């Protein structure tokens, strides 16, 4: 049975977005939303169309394809069909000279086609305001993420150890893992907001593959299928005794994700020094989680953690070589990478309802990427882990 996003959810999201816009841009008059993720967030359906959110009038969702599906799926109050932007334009009594859009997302050609029928001249960004609205998860959203977290925990902590076998390739393991996650209830894709970022499930790697250079803005790596398809896993890298197995995946239910990294020692234990480094990453995760309370400042958490680490540990921390990323965690929801980020520049206080993926990791030459990642709800008592408390480096014989 199809579950529709409740109308109360949609109304709340529009109202909270308008409040954010009032606070940051008191003179704003209208925002237009184009991207499928934000359209789903505000309307409960993911169709090709445009959503007009006026400051003082009813929001209207114009749908080109498929209007029938939009009406079937969504409880949004005003959905209208269009063949082109012209159909929407003839009904607009007034469009201000300044329009707020998703500047991080909309292609120039699409903007130009839109402006052909809506001749405004000033384009301002609504990205931060939409991101800040999405950052606070309702009970409805949190319940979906709880379900994703349970799937994530069961698959990575209970099922994966029985899937690993000597001689299998990364790509074989990836395909097996995808099938298992789908059978357990995963919605089938791991979405990212980063520009032009492709992924299906996440990063799966054996040994040194997990520190191989990648354009993906994360601490881990993998060889991928080929230079043309640098994701999933290599057909050539086979699992050997003594390998570190690195599994960094997203799991989702009805659009909402959790993020989890689980590591395994296949066939025999890793060197003691690698285990020690891994356990320090686990300690860092738990320390960050204890700070995820309303009022905490992400940039302060970031610098408190980094300032407490030795120069030796900081080498290859959050990446490998020169490829270390400049964050320790990130918001998560309809995409894996949401606001806010545990990093410099994020100085607004954390609020209850936010959800973070925390991922301290460190690359080790000739071994791979050790460390951990789990998804946490912000609570007055600190972060509550919804993806499982296993410390990782699970031994598989």
C-alpha positions in Angstrom: 0.0 0.0 0.0 1.3 3.5 -0.9 2.0 5.7 2.1 1.5 9.4 1.4 3.3 12.1 3.2 0.7 13.6 5.6 -0.7 17.0 4.7 0.3 18.2 8.2 3.9 17.5 7.3 3.7 19.4 4.0 2.0 22.4 5.6 4.6 22.5 8.4 7.5 22.4 5.9 6.1 25.3 3.8 5.5 27.3 7.0 8.9 26.7 8.4 10.6 27.5 5.1 8.6 30.8 4.9 9.8 31.6 8.5 13.4 31.0 7.5 13.0 33.3 4.5 11.4 36.0 6.6 14.3 35.8 9.0 17.1 35.9 6.4 15.4 37.9 3.6 12.7 40.2 5.0 11.8 41.6 1.6 11.4 38.3 -0.2 8.2 37.8 -2.3 8.5 34.4 -4.0 10.6 31.2 -4.2 10.4 28.7 -7.1 11.5 25.1 -6.5 12.7 22.9 -9.4 14.7 20.0 -8.0 13.1 16.6 -7.5 14.4 16.1 -3.9 13.1 19.5 -2.8 9.8 19.0 -4.7 9.3 15.7 -2.9 10.1 17.4 0.4 7.5 20.1 -0.1 4.8 18.3 -2.0 5.2 14.5 -1.3 5.7 13.6 -4.9 8.7 13.6 -7.3 7.4 14.8 -10.7 8.8 17.1 -13.3 7.4 20.5 -12.5 7.8 23.8 -10.6 6.6 24.7 -7.2 5.8 28.4 -6.5 6.0 29.4 -2.9 4.8 33.0 -2.5 5.3 34.8 0.8 1.6 35.7 1.3 -0.4 33.4 -1.0 -1.1 29.8 -1.6 1.7 27.6 -2.9 1.1 26.0 -6.3 2.7 22.9 -7.8 2.7 23.0 -11.6 3.4 19.5 -13.0 4.4 18.6 -16.6 4.9 14.9 -16.1 3.1 13.2 -14.6 0.2 15.2 -13.4 -1.9 12.0 -12.9 0.8 10.5 -10.7 1.3 13.7 -8.7 -2.4 13.7 -7.9 -2.4 10.0 -7.0 0.6 10.2 -4.7 0.4 13.6 -3.1 -1.9 15.3 -0.6 -0.5 18.7 -1.6 -3.5 21.1 -1.8 -2.9 22.8 -5.2 -1.5 20.7 -8.1 -2.1 21.9 -11.7 -1.1 20.4 -15.0 1.1 22.2 -17.5 2.6 21.4 -20.9 5.3 24.1 -20.6 6.2 27.0 -18.4 3.9 29.1 -20.6 0.8 27.5 -19.0 2.0 28.5 -15.6 3.0 32.0 -16.8 -0.4 33.0 -18.1 -2.0 32.4 -14.7 0.5 34.5 -12.7 -0.9 37.9 -11.9 2.4 39.2 -10.6 6.0 38.0 -10.5 8.4 40.2 -8.7 11.7 41.3 -10.2 13.6 39.2 -7.7 13.0 35.5 -7.5 14.6 33.0 -5.0 15.7 29.7 -6.6 18.0 26.7 -5.9 21.1 28.3 -7.4 23.2 25.3 -6.4 21.1 22.9 -8.5 19.4 24.6 -11.5 21.2 24.4 -14.9 21.7 27.7 -16.7 19.7 26.5 -19.7 16.7 25.6 -17.5 16.8 29.0 -15.8 16.9 30.7 -19.2 13.9 28.7 -20.5 12.1 29.7 -17.3 12.9 33.3 -17.7 11.6 33.3 -21.2 8.1 33.1 -19.7 8.8 34.7 -16.4 11.0 37.8 -17.2 12.4 38.6 -13.8 16.0 40.0 -13.7 17.4 39.2 -10.2 18.1 35.7 -9.1 18.8 35.1 -5.4 19.5 31.8 -3.6 17.1 29.9 -1.4 19.5 26.9 -0.9 20.5 27.7 2.6 17.0 28.3 3.8 15.7 25.1 2.2 18.6 23.2 3.7 18.0 24.7 7.1 14.3 23.7 6.9 15.2 20.2 5.9 17.8 19.9 8.7 15.1 19.7 11.4 13.4 16.3 11.1 9.9 15.7 12.3 8.7 12.7 14.2 7.4 11.3 10.8 10.9 11.7 9.2 12.7 10.3 12.2 10.5 7.2 12.3 11.5 6.4 8.7 15.2 6.9 9.6 14.8 4.6 12.5 13.5 1.9 10.2 16.5 2.5 7.8 18.8 2.3 10.8 17.5 -1.1 11.9 18.0 -2.4 8.3 21.5 -1.0 8.3 22.4 -2.5 11.6 21.0 -6.0 10.8 22.7 -6.2 7.3 26.1 -4.9 8.3 26.4 -6.5 11.7 24.6 -9.8 11.3 24.4 -10.7 7.6 27.5 -9.4 5.9 29.9 -11.7 7.9 28.3 -14.7 6.3 28.5 -13.2 2.8 32.3 -12.8 2.7 34.2 -15.6 1.0 37.8 -15.8 -0.2 38.3 -15.1 -3.9 35.1 -13.1 -4.4 35.6 -9.8 -6.2 34.5 -6.4 -4.8 31.9 -6.2 -7.6 30.5 -9.6 -6.6 30.3 -8.6 -3.0 28.7 -5.3 -4.0 26.0 -7.0 -6.0 25.3 -9.5 -3.2 25.1 -6.7 -0.7 22.7 -4.7 -2.8 20.4 -7.7 -3.2 20.4 -8.4 0.6 19.7 -4.7 1.5 16.9 -4.5 -1.0 15.3 -7.7 0.4 15.6 -6.3 3.9 13.7 -3.1 2.9 16.2 -0.6 1.5 14.6 1.8 -1.0 17.3 1.0 -3.6 19.4 4.2 -4.0 21.8 6.3 -1.9 21.1 9.9 -2.9 23.6 12.8 -2.6 23.1 16.5 -2.9 26.7 17.1 -4.2 26.8 18.2 -7.8 26.9 15.4 -10.3 27.6 12.7 -7.7 26.8 9.2 -8.7 26.4 6.3 -6.4 24.2 3.3 -6.0 24.8 2.0 -2.5 28.1 3.5 -1.3 31.8 2.5 -1.1 32.8 -1.2 -0.9 36.5 -2.0 -0.8 39.0 -4.7 0.1 42.3 -3.7 1.7 44.2 -0.9 0.0 41.4 -0.3 -2.4 39.7 1.7 0.4 42.5 4.3 0.3 42.6 4.6 -3.5 42.1 8.1 -4.8 38.5 9.1 -5.7 36.7 12.2 -6.7 34.1 11.5 -4.1 34.3 14.0 -1.3 34.7 11.5 1.5 37.5 9.9 3.5 37.2 6.5 2.0 38.0 5.3 -1.5 37.7 2.3 -3.9 38.9 1.3 -7.3 35.4 1.1 -8.8 34.5 -0.7 -12.0 36.7 1.4 -14.4 37.7 5.1 -15.0 34.4 5.6 -16.7 32.4 4.0 -13.8 34.5 4.7 -10.6 31.9 3.4 -8.3 30.6 0.0 -6.9 33.7 -2.2 -6.9 36.4 -3.8 -8.9 36.0 -7.0 -10.8 39.7 -7.6 -10.4 40.3 -7.0 -6.7 39.6 -10.3 -5.0 39.1 -10.9 -1.3 42.2 -12.4 0.4 42.9 -13.7 3.9 44.2 -10.8 6.0 42.2 -8.2 4.1 40.4 -5.3 5.8 36.9 -5.1 4.4 35.5 -1.6 4.2 31.8 -1.1 3.8 30.5 2.5 3.8 26.9 2.5 2.6 23.7 4.5 2.7 20.4 2.8 3.6 17.0 4.3 3.1 13.3 3.9 3.7 10.7 6.0 1.7 13.4 8.5 0.8 15.1 8.9 4.2 18.6 7.7 4.7 21.0 6.5 7.3 24.8 6.3 6.8 27.0 3.6 8.3 30.5 2.4 7.9 31.4 -1.1 9.1 34.8 -2.8 8.8 35.7 -6.5 9.0 38.9 -8.4 9.4 38.8 -11.3 6.9 40.7 -14.6 7.7 43.0 -13.2 10.3 43.5 -10.2 12.5 45.0 -6.9 11.4 48.3 -5.7 13.0 47.9 -4.4 16.5 48.8 -0.9 15.6 45.9 -0.8 13.0 43.5 -2.1 15.6 44.7 0.6 18.0 44.1 3.3 15.4 40.7 2.0 14.6 39.7 2.0 18.3 40.8 5.6 18.7 38.5 6.5 15.8 35.7 4.7 17.7 36.5 6.8 20.8 36.4 10.0 18.6 33.0 9.0 17.3 31.6 8.4 20.8 33.2 11.7 22.0 31.5 13.7 19.1 28.2 11.9 19.8 28.3 13.0 23.4 28.5 16.6 22.2 25.4 16.4 19.9 23.2 18.4 22.1 20.9 21.3 21.4 23.0 24.5 21.5 26.3 22.9 20.6 28.2 24.6 17.7 29.4 22.3 14.9 32.6 24.3 14.2 33.5 24.2 17.9 33.0 20.4 18.0 35.2 20.0 14.9 38.1 22.1 16.4 37.8 20.6 19.8 38.3 17.1 18.4 41.2 18.1 16.0 43.0 20.1 18.6 43.0 17.0 20.9 44.7 14.7 18.3 48.4 14.3 18.0 50.3 15.3 14.8 51.0 11.6 14.1 47.4 10.7 14.3 46.3 13.6 12.2 48.5 12.3 9.3 46.1 10.4 7.0 43.2 11.2 9.3 39.8 11.6 7.5 41.4 10.4 4.2 44.8 9.4 2.9 47.8 11.4 1.8 46.7 14.9 0.6 43.1 13.8 0.2 41.8 14.3 3.7 38.4 15.9 3.9 37.7 18.9 6.2 34.7 17.5 8.2 34.0 14.9 10.8 30.3 14.4 10.1 27.3 15.7 8.2 23.6 16.1 8.4 21.6 13.4 6.7 18.0 12.9 5.5 16.6 12.9 2.0 20.2 13.0 0.8 23.2 11.5 2.5 24.9 14.9 2.7 22.8 17.5 4.3 23.2 20.6 6.5 24.7 21.2 8.9 28.2 19.8 8.8 30.7 19.2 11.6 33.3 21.5 10.1 34.6 25.0 10.2 32.2 27.6 9.0 29.1 26.0 10.6 28.6 28.3 13.5 24.8 28.1 14.1 23.8 26.1 17.1 22.7 22.5 16.7 18.9 21.9 17.3 16.9 19.0 18.5 15.5 17.2 15.5 18.8 17.3 13.6 20.4 14.1 12.5 24.1 13.6 11.9 26.3 10.9 10.4 29.6 10.9 12.3 32.6 9.3 10.5 36.1 9.5 12.0 38.4 7.4 9.8 42.1 7.1 9.1 44.0 5.6 6.2 46.8 3.1 6.9 49.4 2.4 4.2 49.1 -1.2 2.7 46.0 -1.9 4.9 43.2 0.5 4.1 40.7 2.8 5.8 39.9 2.0 9.4 37.4 3.8 11.4 33.6 4.0 11.9 30.5 5.8 11.0 27.0 5.8 12.4 23.9 8.0 12.3 22.8 9.9 15.4 19.7 11.8 16.5 20.4 15.0 18.5 18.9 14.8 22.0 19.4 16.8 25.2 21.5 13.8 26.4 23.7 13.8 23.3 23.6 11.8 20.1 21.5 8.7 20.1 22.8 6.0 17.7 20.2 4.6 15.4 22.5 2.3 13.3 24.0 0.0 15.8 26.8 0.2 18.5 29.2 -2.5 17.2 32.7 -0.9 17.2 33.7 -2.5 13.9 36.6 -4.6 12.8 34.3 -7.6 13.1 36.4 -10.8 12.7 35.3 -13.1 9.9 36.9 -16.6 9.6 
